[in-house]
Amino acid sequence: MGNGKKIPLKEGLWSTQSEDGTPQLIGSKCEVCGEHFFPKKEKGWCIYCQNRSLSDVTLSREGKIASFSVVMQQPGGGFYKGPVPFSYGCVDLPEGIRIETLFSTDEFSELEVGESAELVIEKIYADDEGNEVVTFQFKPIKN
């Protein structure tokens, strides 16, 4: 076994630098027209107003489930290395962004369009060196 570090599936998608250490997705906001983007736009150009006016912002941690699907078998191509079955879909954030995401739940009956979900960072798989590969996911909020 390796050293067991947690490594992100992709760098720069979230931060845990908030005051209470909770994760927040990092997006971009246009300072001219107010549009938000996720993931953040590296080149700083707004695709709506064509201005080079984007700044990095943290996004809301909670949104509404817009769609979901439960995947019952391993997808082809080798890009997904996590457990099966899993749930995947979209969450609408208050900033007007629709996020494609995995859902953090084994109880697929918890997923319902229009219900709230919150951002979490969780393990998706272990790599060959024993590191935990983590990514952002949304977890249904039980009412």
VEXDOMAR-617518 format. One record per atom (N, C-alpha, C): residue in three letters; x, y, z; residue number from 1; chain; atom name. Coordinates in steps of 0.2 Angstrom, whole numbers, plus 5000, padded with zeros to 4 digits. Layout:
  residuo    xx    yy    zz  num  cadena  atomo
      ALA     X     Y     Z  NUM       A     CA
...
end
This chain:
  residuo    xx    yy    zz  num  cadena  atomo
      MET  5004  4994  5000    1       A      N
      MET  5000  5000  5000    1       A     CA
      MET  5004  5006  5000    1       A      C
      GLY  5002  5011  4997    2       A      N
      GLY  5005  5018  4996    2       A     CA
      GLY  5004  5022  5003    2       A      C
      ASN  5005  5029  5002    3       A      N
      ASN  5005  5033  5007    3       A     CA
      ASN  4998  5036  5009    3       A      C
      GLY  4993  5034  5005    4       A      N
      GLY  4986  5035  5006    4       A     CA
      GLY  4984  5043  5006    4       A      C
      LYS  4987  5047  5001    5       A      N
      LYS  4985  5054  5001    5       A     CA
      LYS  4978  5054  4997    5       A      C
      LYS  4975  5060  4998    6       A      N
      LYS  4969  5061  4995    6       A     CA
      LYS  4971  5066  4989    6       A      C
      ILE  4969  5064  4983    7       A      N
      ILE  4971  5068  4977    7       A     CA
      ILE  4965  5069  4973    7       A      C
      PRO  4964  5075  4970    8       A      N
      PRO  4958  5077  4967    8       A     CA
      PRO  4958  5074  4960    8       A      C
      LEU  4952  5072  4957    9       A      N
      LEU  4952  5069  4951    9       A     CA
      LEU  4954  5074  4945    9       A      C
      LYS  4953  5081  4947   10       A      N
      LYS  4955  5086  4943   10       A     CA
      LYS  4957  5092  4947   10       A      C
      GLU  4962  5095  4946   11       A      N
      GLU  4964  5101  4950   11       A     CA
      GLU  4960  5107  4948   11       A      C
      GLY  4958  5112  4953   12       A      N
      GLY  4955  5118  4952   12       A     CA
      GLY  4948  5118  4952   12       A      C
      LEU  4944  5113  4953   13       A      N
      LEU  4937  5113  4953   13       A     CA
      LEU  4934  5115  4959   13       A      C
      TRP  4937  5114  4965   14       A      N
      TRP  4934  5116  4971   14       A     CA
      TRP  4940  5119  4976   14       A      C
      SER  4938  5122  4981   15       A      N
      SER  4942  5125  4986   15       A     CA
      SER  4939  5123  4993   15       A      C
      THR  4944  5122  4998   16       A      N
      THR  4941  5121  5005   16       A     CA
      THR  4944  5127  5009   16       A      C
      GLN  4945  5132  5006   17       A      N
      GLN  4948  5138  5010   17       A     CA
      GLN  4943  5143  5013   17       A      C
      SER  4937  5140  5013   18       A      N
      SER  4932  5144  5017   18       A     CA
      SER  4933  5145  5024   18       A      C
      GLU  4930  5149  5028   19       A      N
      GLU  4931  5150  5035   19       A     CA
      GLU  4930  5144  5039   19       A      C
      ASP  4925  5140  5037   20       A      N
      ASP  4924  5134  5041   20       A     CA
      ASP  4927  5127  5038   20       A      C
      GLY  4930  5128  5032   21       A      N
      GLY  4934  5122  5029   21       A     CA
      GLY  4929  5118  5024   21       A      C
      THR  4923  5121  5024   22       A      N
      THR  4918  5117  5019   22       A     CA
      THR  4920  5118  5012   22       A      C
      PRO  4919  5113  5007   23       A      N
      PRO  4921  5114  5000   23       A     CA
      PRO  4916  5119  4997   23       A      C
      GLN  4919  5122  4992   24       A      N
      GLN  4915  5126  4987   24       A     CA
      GLN  4918  5125  4980   24       A      C
      LEU  4914  5125  4975   25       A      N
      LEU  4916  5125  4969   25       A     CA
      LEU  4919  5131  4966   25       A      C
      ILE  4924  5131  4962   26       A      N
      ILE  4927  5137  4960   26       A     CA
      ILE  4924  5139  4952   26       A      C
      GLY  4921  5144  4951   27       A      N
      GLY  4918  5146  4945   27       A     CA
      GLY  4921  5153  4943   27       A      C
      SER  4918  5155  4937   28       A      N
      SER  4920  5162  4935   28       A     CA
      SER  4913  5166  4935   28       A      C
      LYS  4914  5173  4936   29       A      N
      LYS  4909  5177  4935   29       A     CA
      LYS  4911  5183  4931   29       A      C
      CYS  4907  5185  4926   30       A      N
      CYS  4908  5190  4922   30       A     CA
      CYS  4906  5197  4925   30       A      C
      GLU  4911  5201  4926   31       A      N
      GLU  4910  5208  4929   31       A     CA
      GLU  4906  5213  4925   31       A      C
      VAL  4905  5211  4919   32       A      N
      VAL  4901  5216  4914   32       A     CA
      VAL  4894  5214  4914   32       A      C
      CYS  4893  5207  4912   33       A      N
      CYS  4886  5205  4911   33       A     CA
      CYS  4883  5201  4917   33       A      C
      GLY  4887  5199  4922   34       A      N
      GLY  4885  5195  4927   34       A     CA
      GLY  4884  5187  4927   34       A      C
      GLU  4885  5185  4921   35       A      N
      GLU  4885  5178  4920   35       A     CA
      GLU  4890  5174  4924   35       A      C
      HIS  4888  5168  4926   36       A      N
      HIS  4892  5163  4930   36       A     CA
      HIS  4894  5157  4926   36       A      C
      PHE  4900  5154  4927   37       A      N
      PHE  4902  5148  4923   37       A     CA
      PHE  4905  5143  4928   37       A      C
      PHE  4904  5137  4926   38       A      N
      PHE  4908  5131  4930   38       A     CA
      PHE  4909  5126  4925   38       A      C
      PRO  4916  5123  4925   39       A      N
      PRO  4921  5126  4929   39       A     CA
      PRO  4924  5133  4926   39       A      C
      LYS  4928  5135  4930   40       A      N
      LYS  4930  5142  4929   40       A     CA
      LYS  4934  5142  4922   40       A      C
      LYS  4933  5148  4919   41       A      N
      LYS  4936  5149  4912   41       A     CA
      LYS  4943  5152  4913   41       A      C
      GLU  4948  5148  4911   42       A      N
      GLU  4955  5149  4912   42       A     CA
      GLU  4957  5156  4908   42       A      C
      LYS  4954  5157  4902   43       A      N
      LYS  4956  5162  4898   43       A     CA
      LYS  4953  5169  4899   43       A      C
      GLY  4948  5169  4903   44       A      N
      GLY  4945  5175  4906   44       A     CA
      GLY  4940  5179  4901   44       A      C
      TRP  4938  5175  4896   45       A      N
      TRP  4933  5178  4891   45       A     CA
      TRP  4926  5176  4892   45       A      C
      CYS  4921  5181  4892   46       A      N
      CYS  4914  5179  4893   46       A     CA
      CYS  4911  5177  4887   46       A      C
      ILE  4908  5171  4886   47       A      N
      ILE  4906  5169  4880   47       A     CA
      ILE  4899  5172  4878   47       A      C
      TYR  4896  5176  4883   48       A      N
      TYR  4890  5179  4882   48       A     CA
      TYR  4891  5186  4879   48       A      C
      CYS  4895  5190  4883   49       A      N
      CYS  4896  5197  4881   49       A     CA
      CYS  4903  5199  4877   49       A      C
      GLN  4907  5194  4877   50       A      N
      GLN  4913  5194  4873   50       A     CA
      GLN  4918  5198  4876   50       A      C
      ASN  4917  5200  4883   51       A      N
      ASN  4922  5204  4886   51       A     CA
      ASN  4927  5200  4890   51       A      C
      ARG  4933  5202  4891   52       A      N
      ARG  4938  5199  4895   52       A     CA
      ARG  4938  5202  4902   52       A      C
      SER  4932  5199  4905   53       A      N
      SER  4930  5202  4911   53       A     CA
      SER  4928  5197  4917   53       A      C
      LEU  4931  5191  4916   54       A      N
      LEU  4929  5186  4921   54       A     CA
      LEU  4934  5186  4927   54       A      C
      SER  4931  5185  4933   55       A      N
      SER  4935  5184  4939   55       A     CA
      SER  4933  5177  4942   55       A      C
      ASP  4937  5174  4946   56       A      N
      ASP  4936  5168  4950   56       A     CA
      ASP  4931  5170  4956   56       A      C
      VAL  4926  5165  4957   57       A      N
      VAL  4921  5166  4962   57       A     CA
      VAL  4920  5159  4965   57       A      C
      THR  4918  5159  4971   58       A      N
      THR  4916  5152  4974   58       A     CA
      THR  4908  5152  4973   58       A      C
      LEU  4906  5146  4972   59       A      N
      LEU  4898  5145  4970   59       A     CA
      LEU  4895  5143  4976   59       A      C
      SER  4888  5143  4976   60       A      N
      SER  4884  5141  4981   60       A     CA
      SER  4885  5133  4983   60       A      C
      ARG  4885  5131  4989   61       A      N
      ARG  4886  5124  4991   61       A     CA
      ARG  4879  5120  4990   61       A      C
      GLU  4874  5123  4989   62       A      N
      GLU  4867  5120  4989   62       A     CA
      GLU  4864  5121  4982   62       A      C
      GLY  4860  5116  4979   63       A      N
      GLY  4856  5118  4973   63       A     CA
      GLY  4850  5113  4973   63       A      C
      LYS  4847  5113  4968   64       A      N
      LYS  4841  5108  4967   64       A     CA
      LYS  4843  5103  4961   64       A      C
      ILE  4841  5097  4962   65       A      N
      ILE  4842  5092  4958   65       A     CA
      ILE  4837  5093  4952   65       A      C
      ALA  4841  5093  4946   66       A      N
      ALA  4837  5095  4939   66       A     CA
      ALA  4836  5088  4936   66       A      C
      SER  4840  5084  4936   67       A      N
      SER  4839  5077  4933   67       A     CA
      SER  4844  5072  4936   67       A      C
      PHE  4842  5066  4935   68       A      N
      PHE  4847  5060  4937   68       A     CA
      PHE  4846  5054  4934   68       A      C
      SER  4851  5050  4934   69       A      N
      SER  4850  5043  4931   69       A     CA
      SER  4854  5038  4936   69       A      C
      VAL  4852  5032  4936   70       A      N
      VAL  4856  5027  4940   70       A     CA
      VAL  4859  5022  4935   70       A      C
      VAL  4865  5022  4935   71       A      N
      VAL  4869  5018  4931   71       A     CA
      VAL  4871  5011  4934   71       A      C
      MET  4868  5006  4931   72       A      N
      MET  4869  4999  4934   72       A     CA
      MET  4875  4995  4932   72       A      C
      GLN  4878  4997  4927   73       A      N
      GLN  4884  4993  4925   73       A     CA
      GLN  4890  4998  4923   73       A      C
      GLN  4896  4995  4923   74       A      N
      GLN  4902  4999  4922   74       A     CA
      GLN  4902  5002  4915   74       A      C
      PRO  4903  5009  4914   75       A      N
      PRO  4903  5011  4907   75       A     CA
      PRO  4909  5009  4904   75       A      C
      GLY  4909  5009  4897   76       A      N
      GLY  4915  5007  4893   76       A     CA
      GLY  4920  5012  4892   76       A      C
      GLY  4926  5011  4890   77       A      N
      GLY  4931  5016  4889   77       A     CA
      GLY  4935  5017  4895   77       A      C
      GLY  4934  5014  4901   78       A      N
      GLY  4939  5015  4906   78       A     CA
      GLY  4939  5022  4909   78       A      C
      PHE  4935  5027  4908   79       A      N
      PHE  4936  5033  4911   79       A     CA
      PHE  4933  5033  4918   79       A      C
      TYR  4928  5029  4919   80       A      N
      TYR  4925  5029  4926   80       A     CA
      TYR  4927  5023  4930   80       A      C
      LYS  4931  5024  4936   81       A      N
      LYS  4934  5019  4939   81       A     CA
      LYS  4931  5018  4946   81       A      C
      GLY  4925  5021  4947   82       A      N
      GLY  4922  5021  4954   82       A     CA
      GLY  4917  5015  4954   82       A      C
      PRO  4913  5014  4960   83       A      N
      PRO  4909  5009  4961   83       A     CA
      PRO  4903  5009  4957   83       A      C
      VAL  4899  5003  4956   84       A      N
      VAL  4893  5003  4952   84       A     CA
      VAL  4888  4999  4956   84       A      C
      PRO  4882  5000  4957   85       A      N
      PRO  4879  5006  4953   85       A     CA
      PRO  4880  5013  4956   85       A      C
      PHE  4879  5018  4952   86       A      N
      PHE  4880  5025  4954   86       A     CA
      PHE  4875  5029  4951   86       A      C
      SER  4874  5035  4954   87       A      N
      SER  4870  5040  4951   87       A     CA
      SER  4873  5046  4948   87       A      C
      TYR  4871  5049  4943   88       A      N
      TYR  4874  5054  4939   88       A     CA
      TYR  4868  5059  4937   88       A      C
      GLY  4869  5065  4937   89       A      N
      GLY  4864  5070  4934   89       A     CA
      GLY  4866  5077  4934   89       A      C
      CYS  4861  5081  4935   90       A      N
      CYS  4863  5089  4935   90       A     CA
      CYS  4859  5092  4941   90       A      C
      VAL  4863  5097  4944   91       A      N
      VAL  4860  5101  4949   91       A     CA
      VAL  4861  5108  4947   91       A      C
      ASP  4855  5112  4948   92       A      N
      ASP  4855  5119  4947   92       A     CA
      ASP  4857  5123  4953   92       A      C
      LEU  4862  5127  4952   93       A      N
      LEU  4864  5132  4957   93       A     CA
      LEU  4860  5138  4957   93       A      C
      PRO  4860  5142  4963   94       A      N
      PRO  4856  5149  4962   94       A     CA
      PRO  4859  5154  4958   94       A      C
      GLU  4866  5153  4956   95       A      N
      GLU  4869  5157  4951   95       A     CA
      GLU  4867  5156  4944   95       A      C
      GLY  4863  5152  4943   96       A      N
      GLY  4860  5150  4936   96       A     CA
      GLY  4864  5145  4932   96       A      C
      ILE  4868  5141  4936   97       A      N
      ILE  4873  5136  4933   97       A     CA
      ILE  4870  5130  4934   97       A      C
      ARG  4870  5125  4928   98       A      N
      ARG  4868  5118  4929   98       A     CA
      ARG  4874  5114  4929   98       A      C
      ILE  4876  5111  4935   99       A      N
      ILE  4882  5107  4936   99       A     CA
      ILE  4880  5100  4934   99       A      C
      GLU  4885  5097  4930  100       A      N
      GLU  4884  5089  4929  100       A     CA
      GLU  4888  5086  4935  100       A      C
      THR  4885  5081  4938  101       A      N
      THR  4888  5079  4944  101       A     CA
      THR  4887  5071  4946  101       A      C
      LEU  4891  5068  4950  102       A      N
      LEU  4889  5062  4953  102       A     CA
      LEU  4885  5064  4959  102       A      C
      PHE  4880  5059  4961  103       A      N
      PHE  4877  5060  4967  103       A     CA
      PHE  4880  5055  4972  103       A      C
      SER  4880  5058  4978  104       A      N
      SER  4883  5054  4984  104       A     CA
      SER  4877  5051  4988  104       A      C
      THR  4875  5045  4986  105       A      N
      THR  4870  5041  4989  105       A     CA
      THR  4870  5034  4987  105       A      C
      ASP  4869  5030  4991  106       A      N
      ASP  4867  5023  4990  106       A     CA
      ASP  4860  5021  4990  106       A      C
      GLU  4856  5026  4992  107       A      N
      GLU  4849  5026  4992  107       A     CA
      GLU  4846  5030  4987  107       A      C
      PHE  4845  5027  4981  108       A      N
      PHE  4843  5030  4975  108       A     CA
      PHE  4836  5033  4975  108       A      C
      SER  4832  5030  4980  109       A      N
      SER  4826  5033  4981  109       A     CA
      SER  4826  5040  4984  109       A      C
      GLU  4832  5042  4987  110       A      N
      GLU  4832  5049  4990  110       A     CA
      GLU  4833  5054  4984  110       A      C
      LEU  4834  5052  4978  111       A      N
      LEU  4835  5057  4972  111       A     CA
      LEU  4828  5058  4970  111       A      C
      GLU  4826  5065  4969  112       A      N
      GLU  4820  5067  4966  112       A     CA
      GLU  4821  5074  4963  112       A      C
      VAL  4819  5075  4957  113       A      N
      VAL  4819  5081  4954  113       A     CA
      VAL  4816  5086  4958  113       A      C
      GLY  4819  5092  4959  114       A      N
      GLY  4817  5098  4963  114       A     CA
      GLY  4819  5098  4970  114       A      C
      GLU  4822  5092  4972  115       A      N
      GLU  4824  5092  4979  115       A     CA
      GLU  4831  5095  4980  115       A      C
      SER  4833  5097  4986  116       A      N
      SER  4839  5100  4987  116       A     CA
      SER  4845  5095  4988  116       A      C
      ALA  4851  5097  4986  117       A      N
      ALA  4857  5093  4987  117       A     CA
      ALA  4862  5098  4989  117       A      C
      GLU  4867  5095  4992  118       A      N
      GLU  4873  5099  4994  118       A     CA
      GLU  4880  5096  4992  118       A      C
      LEU  4884  5101  4991  119       A      N
      LEU  4891  5099  4989  119       A     CA
      LEU  4895  5095  4994  119       A      C
      VAL  4898  5090  4992  120       A      N
      VAL  4903  5086  4996  120       A     CA
      VAL  4909  5084  4992  120       A      C
      ILE  4914  5082  4995  121       A      N
      ILE  4920  5080  4992  121       A     CA
      ILE  4921  5073  4994  121       A      C
      GLU  4921  5068  4990  122       A      N
      GLU  4921  5061  4992  122       A     CA
      GLU  4926  5057  4987  122       A      C
      LYS  4928  5051  4990  123       A      N
      LYS  4932  5046  4986  123       A     CA
      LYS  4928  5043  4981  123       A      C
      ILE  4931  5043  4975  124       A      N
      ILE  4928  5039  4969  124       A     CA
      ILE  4931  5033  4968  124       A      C
      TYR  4938  5032  4969  125       A      N
      TYR  4942  5026  4969  125       A     CA
      TYR  4948  5027  4972  125       A      C
      ALA  4952  5021  4973  126       A      N
      ALA  4959  5021  4975  126       A     CA
      ALA  4963  5020  4969  126       A      C
      ASP  4969  5023  4968  127       A      N
      ASP  4973  5022  4963  127       A     CA
      ASP  4978  5017  4964  127       A      C
      ASP  4983  5015  4960  128       A      N
      ASP  4987  5009  4960  128       A     CA
      ASP  4992  5010  4966  128       A      C
      GLU  4993  5017  4968  129       A      N
      GLU  4998  5018  4974  129       A     CA
      GLU  4994  5018  4981  129       A      C
      GLY  4988  5017  4981  130       A      N
      GLY  4984  5017  4987  130       A     CA
      GLY  4981  5024  4989  130       A      C
      ASN  4982  5029  4984  131       A      N
      ASN  4979  5036  4985  131       A     CA
      ASN  4972  5036  4984  131       A      C
      GLU  4968  5040  4988  132       A      N
      GLU  4961  5040  4987  132       A     CA
      GLU  4960  5046  4982  132       A      C
      VAL  4957  5044  4976  133       A      N
      VAL  4955  5049  4971  133       A     CA
      VAL  4948  5052  4973  133       A      C
      VAL  4948  5059  4974  134       A      N
      VAL  4942  5062  4976  134       A     CA
      VAL  4939  5067  4971  134       A      C
      THR  4933  5068  4971  135       A      N
      THR  4929  5073  4967  135       A     CA
      THR  4923  5076  4970  135       A      C
      PHE  4921  5081  4967  136       A      N
      PHE  4915  5084  4970  136       A     CA
      PHE  4909  5080  4968  136       A      C
      GLN  4904  5080  4973  137       A      N
      GLN  4898  5076  4971  137       A     CA
      GLN  4892  5080  4975  137       A      C
      PHE  4886  5079  4974  138       A      N
      PHE  4881  5082  4977  138       A     CA
      PHE  4877  5077  4981  138       A      C
      LYS  4875  5078  4987  139       A      N
      LYS  4872  5073  4992  139       A     CA
      LYS  4865  5076  4993  139       A      C
      PRO  4860  5072  4992  140       A      N
      PRO  4853  5074  4993  140       A     CA
      PRO  4852  5076  5000  140       A      C
      ILE  4849  5081  5001  141       A      N
      ILE  4847  5084  5008  141       A     CA
      ILE  4840  5080  5010  141       A      C
      LYS  4841  5077  5016  142       A      N
      LYS  4835  5073  5018  142       A     CA
      LYS  4831  5078  5022  142       A      C
      ASN  4824  5079  5020  143       A      N
      ASN  4820  5084  5024  143       A     CA
      ASN  4816  5080  5030  143       A      C
end
